Amino acid sequence: MKFVVVDLETTGNAPQKGDRMIQIGIVIIENEQIVERFSRFINPECEIPLFIQQLTQIDEQMVKTAPVFAEIAEEIAEKLTGAYFVAHNVSFDWPFLQAELQAAGISLSPPPMIDTVEMARILFPTVESYKLSDLAQMLAIHHENPHQADSDAEVTAKLWLRLLQKLQSLPLATLQQLKRLSRDWKSDMYAILDATIAKKMAAPNDEGYVYYRGIAIKKRTEPSKKQRDASYSFAEWVAEKPPLPFPQYEHRDGQWEMMNVVYEAFDTSQHAIIEAGTGIGKSLAYFIPSLYLAKRQEKPVVISTYTLQLQKQLIERDVPLLRQIVPFPFRVALLKGKRNYLSLDKFLSFLQEPNKTYDAVLTKGQVLVWLTETETGDVDELQLSSGGQLLWPLLHLDEQKEVGEHDFFRLACERASDADVVITNHAFLLQDITANTSLLPSYDHLIVDEAHHLEETASRYFGRHVEYVALRLLLTRIGTGDEEGSLFQLKKRLDQEVWSIQARLRDLQLECDEWFRLVRRYVLTKQPNANVPRLRYRFDPEKEYGRSWEAMKELLWRIADQTKKLADEVDEVKRSAPTLASLSFFSDIDELVMTVETLREVMETADPLVVRWMEVETKGAANATAIYSQPIDVESFFAEELFAKKKSVVLTSATLSMNGSFSYVISRLGLEDFYPICRTIPSPFPYAEQVKVMVPRDLPSVSAVSLEAYAEAVASHVLTIAKHLNRKILVLFTSYELLKMTAAIVKERNDDETFVLLAQGGQGGSAAKLTKAFQQFEKAMLFGTSSFWEGIDLPGEALSVVVIVRLPFAPPDDPVMEAKSDYIRAKGGNPFYDLSLPQAVIRFKQGFGRLIRTKDDRGVLFVFDRRLITASYGSYFLASLPDVPVYDEPLEQLLQKMG
């Protein structure tokens, strides 16, 4: 087989709008060997945008004397004849090349095509990014000049060869399933898979796999026997202060102080709160004493994190280091809720269903390959497309179902029961605390990292919410039995009719649509300010009245009655056809019943310690509505169910105190009666030399002007800073509305695209994708809200300028903050100083923490909110920062201080 691998650099994405090619790279493969290379710069006969010049490093001088495309068109067409066309994103390269060939008078029939993005998604289903440069790095393929066609074509060719190797390594059962799916792929892989299967049948080598109902699964590695040994002493080890196995290791007093505090808390059965500054190395500081304690007491220590990113860091970065540090073998296990794990039975049902969407066929291929690699079945290993993520409810284990012999959750529990340290997340920790039967193995000692998120996680965990979009998606997934959906799949396998079930589901779809429309109308009546994008209405079921409210109650009662009757009928079907019990229809109906029960619970039950609210998108669909409830006080829960029952809980984070006091976190988490050890361990960084804080004096007060005028001022200042400093800038907002307004103004004024503008909520995708794109460009502005205030790690030149647009107080219409404030006021407290201010200060510290990630970083923090200087409470924010110089002058003078 002959493969022609092509990459193009162009002036833009749309040949029909006049965009042209500026470079072509071609690599030809025969018999799985590179046999020819070809590349040319091409004169586009038009200007190359600055953005493209910055991305590709191809300027107008480089193409000035190059041939126009028509001069080389015949040569390129000849190379493509009789070959597969291979590209990293075929849907861009082929149409563009075809348009250029047609403009040159050459008509070429579309050849069979291979898209290496698609094939990498299927064959490398756990890779974090499918960008060519990231795949090259992952596969150790040298990538000399990213975004230049000759280099990109070379890397794509080597990537394709590696993909072919991966294909050939798969077991026969997986290849046969992939061949069946391949007719619905973008890539023409059927003949290639056919040939690969023929070779595999001639020389089968399927050791290392077990088979479950016809699919190949990686054989589980049997763990060695757990070794118990209480003879290792943490006190002796720490007294030696051995160097840790890092390149250019520097002893950090704060790290060793934290180790001692953690071990003291464990050893004396006390709770502890430790605020550990950036650069302390806190994960090793709590992990090392945890391992020593686990060995001594022959009982695991549990570590809980908020983010997946930290879990991955602990397992992928810290555990290998720890194996070099501690003088004994140990085991670490990861355990999460059931919905994180694949159900083999549900996947098999899904695999047999027709491919209704591209996301469905892509997800099937990814999971088939992943099953030959994974030992955990944890979805966080799998890089599903956004559409694939919507399909995950069809594939995961259900909370209510008993786990079977082959279920990945059971295997995860087995690993956890034999581990020295079990890593989990805050939500699963709460699930374990509240479960009738423990899910985690028995433990007495707990580390809660990212502890500033524990209260909000508990509020969400104990809260309830139903979104119209999610309910509508569930009802669509079930269908009405006519041609698509899980009811249709059941109908095909049943001898009996299901007319009554179909009729009830049709009625339910109509009634749910109508109910959410009524809710929207009710909110718009109560909150007539339709100028904001989202309206929230806090309600109390005991105090609402009127015809609209009664109509909602009556319709909800009807929906609940219909759902109960539907569930009874479905149970009858299940009893009559027990062999079909694993079909997704039955778990879908269970989910529908729970959703309607949740709606009734939120709308009908009253509790003064629970806040309830309705939320509508003012410019959204007539039923774009959601219903929420959350407890406003979780302190008694933590006091009674966690701190009173565990010997020692260590709470740690870089942001837990305000003004040197831990009183906020102590009160919010119910620790008053436990007298925890409290310790602040400052960062070892020389912040006074590394950071300047600048507060421009020539910005309007937030409250003195309209939001539009404030956005104008912010945009103007951001552009001035960007053009003066010529560096990347992270701009942190507290309001998506202000972000959107500012981004629109900046985009308009940055018409030469000197700076690449990346804005959350635009077309850039997730926070992780935006951050990766931000790293890629020399000159870029990244506008972010909530998820960018913490968690993103961009050391050195990757980020040296951060702008905080407004002090991060919760918005005034936040119903949870309103209700918590009312509760504090009723108890005689001051909601501003007891709740709003500490919360904002902690958030502010998180934003500051984005700037300096290593001891060599240098940077500047601009705070556009004049309240930092003028308000009486501004001193609390300034006191929360390390000892850094603060300048309060007009912007021009501030910029002069930076040279």
Salt bridges, closest charged atoms under 4 A:
GLU36 OE2 - LYS79 NZ 2.49
GLU45 OE1 - ARG20 NH1 3.77
GLU100 OE1 - ARG20 NH2 3.08
GLU128 OE2 - LYS312 NZ 2.61
ASP134 OD2 - LYS772 NZ 3.78
ASP152 OD1 - HIS143 NE2 2.72
GLU154 OE1 - ARG37 NE 2.60
GLU154 OE2 - LYS158 NZ 3.39
ASP194 OD1 - LYS179 NZ 2.62
GLU250 OE2 - LYS855 NZ 3.71
ASP253 OD1 - HIS251 NE2 3.24
GLU257 OE2 - ARG679 NH1 3.53
ASP267 OD1 - ARG296 NH1 3.13
GLU275 OE2 - LYS845 NZ 2.90
ASP318 OD1 - ARG317 NE 2.97
ASP345 OD1 - ARG213 NH1 2.80
GLU373 OE2 - LYS166 NZ 2.43
GLU375 OE2 - LYS218 NZ 3.54
ASP378 OD2 - LYS336 NZ 2.72
ASP380 OD2 - LYS336 NZ 2.53
ASP398 OD1 - LYS346 NZ 3.02
ASP398 OD1 - HIS396 ND1 3.90
ASP398 OD2 - LYS401 NZ 3.74
GLU414 OE1 - ARG220 NH1 3.10
GLU414 OE2 - ARG410 NH1 2.21
ASP418 OD2 - ARG331 NH1 2.30
ASP420 OD1 - LYS226 NZ 3.96
ASP420 OD2 - LYS295 NZ 3.77
ASP444 OD2 - LYS299 NZ 2.99
ASP444 OD2 - LYS647 NZ 3.87
ASP449 OD1 - LYS282 NZ 2.65
GLU455 OE2 - ARG668 NH2 2.79
GLU455 OE2 - LYS820 NZ 3.20
GLU456 OE2 - HIS453 ND1 2.65
GLU456 OE1 - ARG460 NH1 3.14
GLU467 OE2 - HIS465 NE2 3.42
ASP482 OD1 - ARG506 NH2 3.13
GLU511 OE2 - ARG558 NE 3.34
ASP513 OD2 - ARG472 NH1 2.91
GLU514 OE1 - ARG517 NE 3.37
ASP561 OD2 - LYS565 NZ 3.13
ASP568 OD2 - LYS564 NZ 3.30
GLU569 OE2 - ARG504 NE 2.63
GLU572 OE2 - ARG575 NH2 2.61
ASP588 OD1 - ARG477 NH2 3.11
GLU591 OE1 - ARG477 NH2 3.11
GLU601 OE1 - ARG464 NE 3.88
GLU604 OE1 - ARG600 NE 3.26
GLU615 OE2 - ARG534 NE 3.34
GLU615 OE1 - ARG536 NE 3.13
GLU617 OE2 - ARG534 NE 3.45
GLU641 OE1 - LYS645 NZ 2.80
ASP698 OD1 - HIS717 NE2 3.14
GLU712 OE1 - ARG749 NH2 2.37
GLU790 OE1 - HIS452 NE2 2.84
GLU790 OE2 - HIS453 NE2 2.68
GLU790 OE2 - ARG843 NH1 3.22
ASP793 OD1 - ARG853 NE 2.91
ASP813 OD1 - ARG536 NH1 3.44
GLU818 OE1 - ARG538 NH1 3.45
ASP822 OD2 - ARG538 NH2 3.04
ASP822 OD1 - ARG825 NH1 2.99
ASP856 OD1 - LYS855 NZ 3.60
ASP865 OD2 - ARG867 NH2 2.63
ASP888 OD1 - ARG697 NE 3.47
ASP888 OD1 - ARG866 NH1 2.73
GLU889 OE2 - LYS897 NZ 3.26
